[in-house]
Structures are given as structure tokens and as C-alpha cells.
Amino acid sequence: METNSTTGYQVSLPSRSYSSRLWQALRVIARNRLALMGLVIILTGLFAAIFAPYITTHDPFEINIPDRLQPPSRSHWFGTDFMGRDTYTRVIFGARTAFQVAIGAVVLGAFFGIPIGMLAGYFGRWVDSAFMRVMDAILAFPGRLLAIALVASLGGGLFSLYVAIGVNSIPSYARIIRGAVLSQKEKEYVEAARMTGETDGMIMYRHILPNCFAPLLIRLSLDFAGAILTESSLSFLGLGFPPPTPSWGLMLKEVSPFLELQPWAAFIPGLTISLMILGFNLLGDGLRDVFDPRQYER
């Protein structure tokens, strides 16, 4: 209960038990086998990215021409590439590259997209119109072409990939948050917060934003998959990391001329990309079930 200093009335602001909400969410995910499988895939990839130096068997940059294009064996679990480098080791270090790019790009997109959506949805009128027209202008460019143009203008490297992938995701965050804010700002708890004298900024980030987490988390999980796929695509086109950086897309590009001699060299990186994207998509579907209120009526 809070007392309004102007009117003297007591106003009840909504409170939530986040621990109980978390336990309910975990119970729903546990019942959803596909979502649980997606979470396991993601955690496995994250574990590989963090502990890559400790779970690999070779140096990812070590060249061994006599052993190039070898099939899977006891010494090279996933075989070798066209320069004799161990494919298993490079796939594991490629997970570090993929997560590094995905996290940076998603954080960049959310950092700009969430405030834009909050301001547009809360204030409306000319603020909404101005911000949404800018978002429409970004959406007018095909995502892949915009990413290629940005990388080509900024040059290859980590920063350019952050910008190229992150800028593409800003409009999606802005639109999702804007829609959620429009549905929340007229509710009673917002009016109660205004009665207590809280500023618009405090109302937006203390009261409205926590109630927008459901669509935001779903969007985050899907954007991680999109960022990994975009980074792999750009690296395959030669616009991502320069050789010999361990990158799944770059690995596919380097062995593409040798597919007839050793298909394993391309199959493993391609399968890894597919599994990681599948994991994030399955988790996104699971989160959609978690935040469905009907799940908690059972």
C-alpha cells in the first residue's frame, strides 16, 4: 500500500511473486519436451563456447597438410578440413564466435528498440508517428541486403557484425514493446502509479516494462537464432570474420570446393548451425507456452 501525498488516499499497486512465477514457468517447460530439448541444445552450445579451450583436442589454427580432408577417426573425431585443421576443435571454437556475435547483436537491437517502443507506445501522437516512420524505413530494406550493405561499408570484423545484425532487429523490438505498452498503459495499476505522483519514466520502466517481458523474451530467443544464421550467411559470403577465424559459415565456405572429396567437412558445421537454430526456435515455442495464462489453470 502507498499513500498519495496529495489526496491522502491509499493506493494498492500490483505485486507479483517472481519466485512462484519462475517455478510455474519451469514446470511448464518441463512438461514441454520439445522446449526442454531446445534448452538442452542451447546450454550445450553455451557450455562449448565458454569452455572451448578445455574440451578440444587440437589447436584450432594448427595446419597439417598431410592430414587434410580426413574422415572422422580416433585422432580427429569430426575429420579435418582442406588444410588439415581439426574440424571438431574448430566447430567448438565456432560456437564461441556464434554466441559472441549473437549476444552483441541482440543486446544492441534491444538496447535501442525497447526505449523507442516504450516512448512511442506511452506518449503516442507525434512521438509515435515519428519513431514508427523511422522503423518503417528500416523495415523497407530486406534484412539480408541491409546487413550486407552495412558490413560492406563498415568492413569485416566483430563490430560491423554487431551493427549489421543489431540494426535489423531494432524495428522488431520497437514494434513488440509498443504494442505491449499500448495494451498496458490504460490499466488500473498505471493509473494508481500516476496517483502516487510517479514520473512517466518511473511508470514506464518500473511498472509497464516488467509486464512486457513475455513477448520480449520470446522475441529474444528467436533473434538469437536469426543472429547466428545471419552471421553464418555473411561469413559464407566472405563478409564476416576473416580467415582463419573459427566460424561455422566460414568453415562451410572454405570446404565447399571439396565436397566430393570429403562431405564430412561441410556436413558437421552445417548440422551444428541447424541444431543451434532449432534449439532457439524450440525454446521460443516453449516460452510462448509458459506465458500463456491458460497453462497455469491446470
CORSULTA-V337216 format. One record per residue. N is the residue number from 1. PSI is psi as a letter, one per 30 degrees, with the letter a starting at -180 (none if undefined). NEAR is the number of other ideal C-beta (glycine too) atoms within 12 Angstrom. Layout:
# CORSULTA-V337216
n: <N N>
psi: <PSI PSI>
near: <NEAR NEAR>
This chain:
# CORSULTA-V337216
n: <1 2 3 4 5 6 7 8 9 10 11 12 13 14 15 16 17 18 19 20 21 22 23 24 25 26 27 28 29 30 31 32 33 34 35 36 37 38 39 40 41 42 43 44 45 46 47 48 49 50 51 52 53 54 55 56 57 58 59 60 61 62 63 64 65 66 67 68 69 70 71 72 73 74 75 76 77 78 79 80 81 82 83 84 85 86 87 88 89 90 91 92 93 94 95 96 97 98 99 100 101 102 103 104 105 106 107 108 109 110 111 112 113 114 115 116 117 118 119 120 121 122 123 124 125 126 127 128 129 130 131 132 133 134 135 136 137 138 139 140 141 142 143 144 145 146 147 148 149 150 151 152 153 154 155 156 157 158 159 160 161 162 163 164 165 166 167 168 169 170 171 172 173 174 175 176 177 178 179 180 181 182 183 184 185 186 187 188 189 190 191 192 193 194 195 196 197 198 199 200 201 202 203 204 205 206 207 208 209 210 211 212 213 214 215 216 217 218 219 220 221 222 223 224 225 226 227 228 229 230 231 232 233 234 235 236 237 238 239 240 241 242 243 244 245 246 247 248 249 250 251 252 253 254 255 256 257 258 259 260 261 262 263 264 265 266 267 268 269 270 271 272 273 274 275 276 277 278 279 280 281 282 283 284 285 286 287 288 289 290 291 292 293 294 295 296 297 298>
psi: <k k k k f e f f l k k j k k k k j e e e e e e e e e e e e e f j e e e e e e e e e e e e e e e e e e g e f f g l f l k f g k k i e f g k h k l k a e f j e g a l a f g g k k e e e e e e f f e e e e e e e e e e e e e e e e e e e e e e e e e e e e f a b f e e e e e f e e e e e e f f k k e e e e e e e e e e e f l l l e e e e e e e e e e f f e e e e e e e e e e e e e f f f g l e f e e e e e f f g k l e e e e e f e e e e f g g f d f e e e e e e e f e e e e e e e e e e e e e f g g b k l l h k j k e e e e e e e f e f g e e e i f e f f e e e e e e e e e e e e e e e e e e e e e e e e g j f f f g f none>
near: <12 21 16 20 13 11 14 11 14 14 24 17 26 21 14 15 10 12 10 13 22 15 15 24 29 20 20 28 30 20 18 25 16 23 33 24 23 33 30 23 33 35 20 22 36 26 18 31 32 19 16 29 17 13 20 29 25 30 18 32 19 23 20 21 14 10 23 25 29 29 21 20 16 11 19 31 23 35 36 40 46 31 26 26 39 36 47 35 36 46 46 37 40 46 42 32 43 49 35 33 45 42 29 30 43 39 25 30 43 33 21 30 37 37 26 34 41 40 33 36 35 35 24 19 13 12 22 26 16 18 33 27 18 24 32 17 15 29 20 13 19 12 29 23 19 27 38 28 20 31 37 19 15 23 17 27 25 30 20 31 43 33 30 42 47 40 36 40 42 38 34 35 42 39 32 35 43 37 24 33 40 24 19 31 32 15 20 16 26 30 20 25 30 27 23 27 17 24 14 22 17 18 30 32 22 20 32 36 29 23 28 35 26 29 31 35 27 30 36 34 37 33 39 41 38 32 44 47 34 42 49 39 33 46 41 28 25 21 33 44 36 22 23 23 30 41 43 47 36 38 49 37 31 35 34 24 15 23 19 12 19 28 21 30 39 33 23 33 41 29 22 37 38 21 28 41 34 27 35 40 30 29 36 34 28 36 34 28 30 34 28 20 14 11 24 17 8 11>
